[in-house]
Amino acid sequence: MDADHGQPGPLLTVGQLAKRLRLRPSALRYYEELGLLPPTAHSEGGYRLYDAAAEERLRFILRAQRLGFSLADVGALLAARAEGADGDAALARIAEARYVALERQLTPLLVARHELAHLLQDLSAAAQEEQPRLARLIDEVCADPARQPAETTLGRLLALTGCRLSSTAARSALAALRGAHAHLWQEGAAYHILVVGDDPALAPALEQLASVEAGCDAHSPTIALELRRTGAGHLLIARGDDAFLYARLFMALEEDGPA
């Protein structure tokens, strides 16, 4: 069956390889049409044959798809892998872009969880003794021991996007805001962050934060910040593709607790 007797290891047919990975043979043919999975060889009868390297390539394709990469991205990833060391930087850029995209999609859910935790805490303040079940639910929602620390995730996001919020220029503002109580909600592409309280240190810290963002080459003009004074505190509105970073920032600051 093997058309190339110098090829190490047994070669598999389309059906055999598909069965090993629990796929339909048509899936392998589709990947071949897209140029993602060329056959290793052909039998004398013209059947496609695949070696161990092709199987590893197919597993890579499937894993990338599970991580949410489009097939176009998968092609770019495979091309970067084929370039060896020279392709590492390209591979990292593609993976980093996907990571940030996933975090952008995840942030609305984290904002909803953040606000739900506040609601449960408010309800518990008056009814904790009468409703022990509710108290236990609050502990479970707020503790979430399996999640990655917000500060660690945020730091990675800021580093990947090149944001100046990770610079020394922003540290004094962030120190003043650490532990501040904030309510968050999303309207379209904008995140509204209501920093509650009348602490005189809040306004200058928020203004300094807005000043840092105004000079951030990584986002300008993709993030626009608007600062308003309200009866409940200070409202920061972040608009743009990377506005989700500010929602994540204030959730991390609140979880950190006071400096």
N, C-alpha and C positions, 0 to 999 in steps of 0.2 A: 504493500500500500504506500510506503514512504517513497516519495519521489526524490528525496535527498538523503542518501545513506550516510552522509557525514553529519547529519543533524543529531545531537545527543538527546537521549531520552525518547520515550514513545511519543508519537504524534497522535492527536485526537481529532476525530471528525467534528463537524458542527454539532451533531446530535450528542456526541459524547461530552464535549465541553459544556454545552448548554445544560446537560443533565447534572454535571458536577456542580454547577453554580445555580441550579434550579431556575433556569431561564428557558424561554421558548427559543428554538433555533432561529426564528424570525428576528429575535432581538439581536443576535450576533450578525445576521445579514444586514440589519439596519445600521449597526455600528460600522460595518464595513463600508456601506454606501456613503457614510459621512466621513470616511477616511480615518476613523478612530481605531479600527481593529482589522488591519490587513492580515490575510492568512499567511502562515509561515511557509507553506508549500501547497502543492496540489498533487493528488494521487494520479496514477496513470489514467484513471477514468475521469479525471477532472474534478474530483471532490476536494473541497477545502480541508486543509490540515493545519492544526495549531500545536505549537510546542509549549513548554512550561513558561517561557517568557511571555507568550501571548496570553496565557491564562493569568499571569500576574498583572499584565496590562489591563485585562478585562476586569479583574478585581479592583484595580485602581479606578477604572471608569465608574464602576458601581458605587464604590465608596464616595467618590467625588459627587455623584448624583445624590446620594443620601445626605451629604452635607449641604445640598442646595445649589451646587454649581450647575449652570446651564451646560448643554452639550457644546456650545461654542466655547465656554470657559474650559471645559474638559479638554477640548482640542488644544487650547493654548497651554494648559497645564502639561499635557503630554509632550508638546513641542519643547517646553522649557525643560522637562525631564531629559529629553533626548539630547539636549545641549550639554548635559553634565554640569560641571562646576559653573560654567558660564551662564547656565540657565537658572541658577539658584536665586539670583536677585529677581528675575522675572517671576519665578514661581512664588517667591515671598510676596511680591506686590499683588499678585492675583489672589493669594490666600488672605492677605491682609484686607484687601478690598471686600472680600466676601465676609470676613469676620465683622468688619464695621457695618456692612449692610444688614447682617443678622442682628447686631446689637441695636441698629436703628429700628428694626421691626419688633424687637423684644421690648423696647422701652415703654411703649403704650401699655403693655401688660404689667410691667413693673410699677408704672404710675398708678394704675388701677389698684394693684395690690397695696401700694403705699397708702392710698386714700382709704381703702377698705380697712386697713389696720387702724388708722386714726378713728374711723367711725366706730369700730368695735371697742376701742379704748374709751371713747366718749360714752358709749352705751354702758360699758362696764363700770364706769365711775359711780353710777347711781344704782346699779343692779347686781354688782359682783357677788354679794352675799346671798341674794335671793336666787341668782341664776348661776350656780357653779359650772354648769355645762358651758355657758357663754365664756366664763373666765378661762376655762381650759382651751376653748377654741382660740381665744385671743393669744394665749401663750403659744399655741402651735403656729398661728399665722405669723406672729412677730418673731419667733425664735428661728425657724427655718434653718436648722443646723447644717443641712446639706448644701446650701447655696454658697457660692464663692463670695468672699468678702467684697463688699461694694467698692471699697477703696482700691483693692487690687485690680478689679475689672475696669474701674474708671481710669486708673493710671495707665493701663494697657491701651485703652481707647484714646486717651490724650496723646500718648506717645505715637500711636499709629497714625493719627490725623495731624500730628505736628502742631497741636494746639498750644497757644501761649499760656493757657491756664495751668500748664505744668511748669511754667517758668518761675523764677524767683520774684518777678514783678507782680505776680498774682498772689504770692504767699500771704502777705499781710492782710489782704482783703479776705482770703479764704479763712484765715485764722479768726477774724472777727465774726465770720458767718458760721463757723463750726458750732453745731448743736442748735442752730436756729430752727424754730418750728416752721415748716413750710407746707402749704397745700399746693397740689399740682393738678393740672388738667390740660388736655389737648384740644385745640380747635383748629382743624385743618392741618396745615404744616407748622402751626405755631404751638409752642408750649407756654402755658401761663404758670408762673411760679409766684405764689403769694407768700411772702415772708412775713409771718405774723409778729406783731409787737411794735412797741414805740421806743425801743432801745436807740439812743442817739448814735450809736456806732454803726447801725445797720445802713443808713442812707449813704454815708461816705464809702462804706465797704462795697456796696452795690454799684455806686458811681465809679469806683476804682476798677471794679470788675468789668463794667461796660467800657471803660477806657482801654483796658488791656485787650478786650475783644476787638475794639475798633482798630487796633494796630496789629491784629493777627493776620498775617499773610496766608495762613493755612485755610482760612474760611472766607475772608473778605472777597466778594460781597455776599457769600452764601449764607452768612448768619447776620441778622440785624437784631439788635437789642433795644427794647423800649422800656423805660423805667417810669412808673407812676406811683404817686402816693395815694393810698386809700384809707378809709376809716379803720380798716383792720390791720394795716401795715403797709408794706411796700410790694407792689406788683411788678415783677420782671417778666416781660414778654419776649421770648426768643423765637425768631422766625428763620426759616431756611432749612436746607437739607441736613445740616449738622446740628440743628437746634436741640435734638434729642440729648446732646452732650450736657446741656444745662440742666435738663431734668435729672439726668444721672448724677450730675455734680451735687445738686441740692439734696437728693436722697442720700448720697454718701456723706455729706456734711452733717445732716441730721442724725444719721446712724452713728457717726463718730462720737457724738455727744460734745458738750462744751470743752473748749481747749483747757 
